Amino acid sequence: MRSNFNFAPYLLIGIGTYFLLSKLGWIPSLFPLIWEWWPVVLIIIGVSMLVKRYYRDKS
């Protein structure tokens, strides 16, 4: 069993699947929602990085 997890290929597959299904009309477009709330995504990513670093340095 491999211990390192390759996240990038799964992310690309997920994004490609989303775009394909959106283009086919099977799922609604999320771009208006993302366009309005993208700063929140950056805040969440920053906070998660700080929390991860805090717990990594503490142990």
A tleap script that builds the chain and sets N, CA, C and O, in Angstrom:
source leaprc.protein.ff14SB
mol = sequence {
  NMET ARG SER ASN PHE ASN PHE ALA PRO TYR
  LEU LEU ILE GLY ILE GLY THR TYR PHE LEU
  LEU SER LYS LEU GLY TRP ILE PRO SER LEU
  PHE PRO LEU ILE TRP GLU TRP TRP PRO VAL
  VAL LEU ILE ILE ILE GLY VAL SER MET LEU
  VAL LYS ARG TYR TYR ARG ASP LYS CSER
}
set mol.1.N position { 0.836 -1.172 0.000 }
set mol.1.CA position { 0.000 0.000 0.000 }
set mol.1.C position { 0.888 1.244 0.000 }
set mol.1.O position { 1.845 1.333 0.769 }
set mol.2.N position { 0.560 2.207 -0.873 }
set mol.2.CA position { 1.343 3.436 -0.940 }
set mol.2.C position { 0.920 4.384 0.170 }
set mol.2.O position { -0.264 4.525 0.475 }
set mol.3.N position { 1.905 5.024 0.761 }
set mol.3.CA position { 1.588 5.932 1.850 }
set mol.3.C position { 1.308 7.353 1.356 }
set mol.3.O position { 0.569 8.093 2.005 }
set mol.4.N position { 1.893 7.747 0.206 }
set mol.4.CA position { 1.637 9.105 -0.273 }
set mol.4.C position { 0.426 9.099 -1.214 }
set mol.4.O position { 0.267 8.201 -2.042 }
set mol.5.N position { -0.403 10.099 -1.068 }
set mol.5.CA position { -1.653 10.189 -1.812 }
set mol.5.C position { -1.500 11.261 -2.880 }
set mol.5.O position { -1.219 12.417 -2.565 }
set mol.6.N position { -1.682 10.889 -4.131 }
set mol.6.CA position { -1.598 11.843 -5.225 }
set mol.6.C position { -2.942 12.524 -5.405 }
set mol.6.O position { -3.855 11.960 -6.009 }
set mol.7.N position { -3.064 13.726 -4.884 }
set mol.7.CA position { -4.325 14.450 -4.902 }
set mol.7.C position { -4.598 15.097 -6.254 }
set mol.7.O position { -5.751 15.163 -6.681 }
set mol.8.N position { -3.563 15.573 -6.931 }
set mol.8.CA position { -3.738 16.326 -8.180 }
set mol.8.C position { -4.468 15.538 -9.268 }
set mol.8.O position { -5.375 16.095 -9.886 }
set mol.9.N position { -4.124 14.272 -9.540 }
set mol.9.CA position { -4.864 13.551 -10.580 }
set mol.9.C position { -6.350 13.404 -10.256 }
set mol.9.O position { -7.188 13.528 -11.149 }
set mol.10.N position { -6.686 13.144 -9.006 }
set mol.10.CA position { -8.085 13.016 -8.626 }
set mol.10.C position { -8.811 14.359 -8.730 }
set mol.10.O position { -9.980 14.408 -9.110 }
set mol.11.N position { -8.122 15.433 -8.395 }
set mol.11.CA position { -8.703 16.762 -8.531 }
set mol.11.C position { -8.998 17.074 -9.997 }
set mol.11.O position { -10.075 17.576 -10.317 }
set mol.12.N position { -8.064 16.784 -10.876 }
set mol.12.CA position { -8.269 17.029 -12.302 }
set mol.12.C position { -9.407 16.184 -12.863 }
set mol.12.O position { -10.197 16.670 -13.673 }
set mol.13.N position { -9.498 14.939 -12.446 }
set mol.13.CA position { -10.592 14.068 -12.891 }
set mol.13.C position { -11.922 14.627 -12.397 }
set mol.13.O position { -12.896 14.656 -13.150 }
set mol.14.N position { -11.975 15.068 -11.152 }
set mol.14.CA position { -13.206 15.632 -10.603 }
set mol.14.C position { -13.625 16.912 -11.310 }
set mol.14.O position { -14.804 17.096 -11.612 }
set mol.15.N position { -12.677 17.790 -11.574 }
set mol.15.CA position { -12.990 19.040 -12.273 }
set mol.15.C position { -13.451 18.752 -13.700 }
set mol.15.O position { -14.416 19.350 -14.176 }
set mol.16.N position { -12.771 17.849 -14.373 }
set mol.16.CA position { -13.178 17.486 -15.729 }
set mol.16.C position { -14.563 16.870 -15.771 }
set mol.16.O position { -15.351 17.162 -16.671 }
set mol.17.N position { -14.863 16.016 -14.798 }
set mol.17.CA position { -16.199 15.407 -14.728 }
set mol.17.C position { -17.260 16.466 -14.484 }
set mol.17.O position { -18.330 16.429 -15.091 }
set mol.18.N position { -16.967 17.407 -13.599 }
set mol.18.CA position { -17.918 18.479 -13.333 }
set mol.18.C position { -18.204 19.280 -14.605 }
set mol.18.O position { -19.364 19.525 -14.935 }
set mol.19.N position { -17.154 19.687 -15.318 }
set mol.19.CA position { -17.346 20.478 -16.531 }
set mol.19.C position { -18.118 19.694 -17.597 }
set mol.19.O position { -18.967 20.260 -18.286 }
set mol.20.N position { -17.834 18.417 -17.735 }
set mol.20.CA position { -18.545 17.600 -18.713 }
set mol.20.C position { -20.026 17.496 -18.367 }
set mol.20.O position { -20.881 17.703 -19.228 }
set mol.21.N position { -20.331 17.178 -17.121 }
set mol.21.CA position { -21.728 17.047 -16.711 }
set mol.21.C position { -22.465 18.388 -16.773 }
set mol.21.O position { -23.657 18.430 -17.076 }
set mol.22.N position { -21.756 19.476 -16.487 }
set mol.22.CA position { -22.365 20.799 -16.588 }
set mol.22.C position { -22.650 21.145 -18.047 }
set mol.22.O position { -23.696 21.710 -18.365 }
set mol.23.N position { -21.728 20.809 -18.917 }
set mol.23.CA position { -21.904 21.074 -20.349 }
set mol.23.C position { -23.072 20.271 -20.915 }
set mol.23.O position { -23.794 20.759 -21.785 }
set mol.24.N position { -23.264 19.051 -20.433 }
set mol.24.CA position { -24.366 18.210 -20.880 }
set mol.24.C position { -25.701 18.617 -20.252 }
set mol.24.O position { -26.750 18.120 -20.662 }
set mol.25.N position { -25.675 19.506 -19.275 }
set mol.25.CA position { -26.890 19.976 -18.632 }
set mol.25.C position { -27.395 19.055 -17.536 }
set mol.25.O position { -28.539 19.189 -17.102 }
set mol.26.N position { -26.583 18.140 -17.087 }
set mol.26.CA position { -26.995 17.186 -16.049 }
set mol.26.C position { -26.908 17.772 -14.651 }
set mol.26.O position { -27.619 17.334 -13.747 }
set mol.27.N position { -26.034 18.767 -14.466 }
set mol.27.CA position { -25.934 19.444 -13.169 }
set mol.27.C position { -25.920 20.951 -13.432 }
set mol.27.O position { -25.451 21.382 -14.486 }
set mol.28.N position { -26.419 21.751 -12.507 }
set mol.28.CA position { -26.427 23.207 -12.720 }
set mol.28.C position { -25.024 23.783 -12.599 }
set mol.28.O position { -24.151 23.200 -11.954 }
set mol.29.N position { -24.824 24.916 -13.218 }
set mol.29.CA position { -23.535 25.588 -13.162 }
set mol.29.C position { -23.325 26.213 -11.787 }
set mol.29.O position { -24.241 26.807 -11.218 }
set mol.30.N position { -22.135 26.077 -11.269 }
set mol.30.CA position { -21.801 26.642 -9.964 }
set mol.30.C position { -21.053 27.969 -10.073 }
set mol.30.O position { -20.733 28.582 -9.054 }
set mol.31.N position { -20.771 28.420 -11.303 }
set mol.31.CA position { -19.956 29.618 -11.465 }
set mol.31.C position { -20.553 30.872 -10.834 }
set mol.31.O position { -19.804 31.647 -10.238 }
set mol.32.N position { -21.886 31.118 -10.934 }
set mol.32.CA position { -22.406 32.314 -10.242 }
set mol.32.C position { -22.185 32.250 -8.730 }
set mol.32.O position { -21.867 33.259 -8.101 }
set mol.33.N position { -22.353 31.077 -8.162 }
set mol.33.CA position { -22.137 30.911 -6.728 }
set mol.33.C position { -20.666 31.080 -6.364 }
set mol.33.O position { -20.337 31.753 -5.387 }
set mol.34.N position { -19.790 30.475 -7.145 }
set mol.34.CA position { -18.346 30.584 -6.885 }
set mol.34.C position { -17.878 32.021 -7.073 }
set mol.34.O position { -17.061 32.515 -6.296 }
set mol.35.N position { -18.396 32.699 -8.108 }
set mol.35.CA position { -17.989 34.073 -8.396 }
set mol.35.C position { -18.309 34.992 -7.213 }
set mol.35.O position { -17.556 35.923 -6.923 }
set mol.36.N position { -19.423 34.729 -6.536 }
set mol.36.CA position { -19.829 35.568 -5.421 }
set mol.36.C position { -19.093 35.211 -4.131 }
set mol.36.O position { -18.819 36.103 -3.328 }
set mol.37.N position { -18.763 33.934 -3.905 }
set mol.37.CA position { -18.227 33.485 -2.630 }
set mol.37.C position { -16.758 33.072 -2.664 }
set mol.37.O position { -16.302 32.437 -1.713 }
set mol.38.N position { -15.986 33.401 -3.716 }
set mol.38.CA position { -14.595 32.945 -3.778 }
set mol.38.C position { -13.731 33.485 -2.646 }
set mol.38.O position { -12.804 32.780 -2.244 }
set mol.39.N position { -13.958 34.680 -2.097 }
set mol.39.CA position { -13.114 35.097 -0.964 }
set mol.39.C position { -13.263 34.186 0.250 }
set mol.39.O position { -12.300 33.986 0.990 }
set mol.40.N position { -14.447 33.634 0.464 }
set mol.40.CA position { -14.657 32.724 1.589 }
set mol.40.C position { -13.809 31.470 1.423 }
set mol.40.O position { -13.282 30.937 2.399 }
set mol.41.N position { -13.679 31.000 0.188 }
set mol.41.CA position { -12.845 29.825 -0.074 }
set mol.41.C position { -11.398 30.109 0.313 }
set mol.41.O position { -10.742 29.263 0.921 }
set mol.42.N position { -10.896 31.294 -0.036 }
set mol.42.CA position { -9.522 31.655 0.339 }
set mol.42.C position { -9.357 31.726 1.854 }
set mol.42.O position { -8.336 31.290 2.385 }
set mol.43.N position { -10.341 32.265 2.547 }
set mol.43.CA position { -10.283 32.343 4.011 }
set mol.43.C position { -10.264 30.948 4.621 }
set mol.43.O position { -9.482 30.682 5.534 }
set mol.44.N position { -11.108 30.064 4.130 }
set mol.44.CA position { -11.158 28.697 4.650 }
set mol.44.C position { -9.836 27.979 4.418 }
set mol.44.O position { -9.349 27.281 5.307 }
set mol.45.N position { -9.255 28.141 3.243 }
set mol.45.CA position { -7.960 27.506 2.946 }
set mol.45.C position { -6.889 28.046 3.895 }
set mol.45.O position { -6.094 27.273 4.429 }
set mol.46.N position { -6.861 29.359 4.108 }
set mol.46.CA position { -5.869 29.953 5.009 }
set mol.46.C position { -6.011 29.477 6.435 }
set mol.46.O position { -5.020 29.152 7.090 }
set mol.47.N position { -7.241 29.434 6.922 }
set mol.47.CA position { -7.478 28.976 8.298 }
set mol.47.C position { -7.088 27.507 8.446 }
set mol.47.O position { -6.485 27.121 9.448 }
set mol.48.N position { -7.430 26.693 7.452 }
set mol.48.CA position { -7.066 25.275 7.552 }
set mol.48.C position { -5.552 25.083 7.540 }
set mol.48.O position { -5.036 24.191 8.214 }
set mol.49.N position { -4.837 25.909 6.781 }
set mol.49.CA position { -3.372 25.815 6.779 }
set mol.49.C position { -2.799 26.198 8.141 }
set mol.49.O position { -1.865 25.558 8.624 }
set mol.50.N position { -3.355 27.241 8.762 }
set mol.50.CA position { -2.886 27.642 10.092 }
set mol.50.C position { -3.167 26.577 11.140 }
set mol.50.O position { -2.315 26.281 11.977 }
set mol.51.N position { -4.362 26.003 11.092 }
set mol.51.CA position { -4.719 24.962 12.057 }
set mol.51.C position { -3.828 23.743 11.879 }
set mol.51.O position { -3.361 23.161 12.857 }
set mol.52.N position { -3.592 23.357 10.628 }
set mol.52.CA position { -2.728 22.200 10.372 }
set mol.52.C position { -1.317 22.450 10.885 }
set mol.52.O position { -0.712 21.563 11.489 }
set mol.53.N position { -0.784 23.648 10.653 }
set mol.53.CA position { 0.566 23.969 11.122 }
set mol.53.C position { 0.616 23.996 12.650 }
set mol.53.O position { 1.589 23.539 13.249 }
set mol.54.N position { -0.438 24.535 13.283 }
set mol.54.CA position { -0.481 24.600 14.741 }
set mol.54.C position { -0.431 23.204 15.354 }
set mol.54.O position { 0.344 22.954 16.277 }
set mol.55.N position { -1.257 22.295 14.838 }
set mol.55.CA position { -1.289 20.941 15.394 }
set mol.55.C position { -0.048 20.143 15.035 }
set mol.55.O position { 0.364 19.275 15.805 }
set mol.56.N position { 0.561 20.415 13.881 }
set mol.56.CA position { 1.792 19.725 13.503 }
set mol.56.C position { 2.936 20.144 14.409 }
set mol.56.O position { 3.729 19.306 14.840 }
set mol.57.N position { 3.027 21.458 14.705 }
set mol.57.CA position { 4.105 21.961 15.564 }
set mol.57.C position { 3.888 21.592 17.034 }
set mol.57.O position { 4.851 21.468 17.790 }
set mol.58.N position { 2.642 21.420 17.433 }
set mol.58.CA position { 2.340 21.092 18.823 }
set mol.58.C position { 2.700 19.654 19.171 }
set mol.58.O position { 3.073 19.362 20.307 }
set mol.59.N position { 2.590 18.755 18.195 }
set mol.59.CA position { 2.868 17.342 18.502 }
set mol.59.C position { 4.279 16.937 18.214 }
set mol.59.O position { 4.645 15.781 18.426 }
savepdb mol mol.pdb
quit
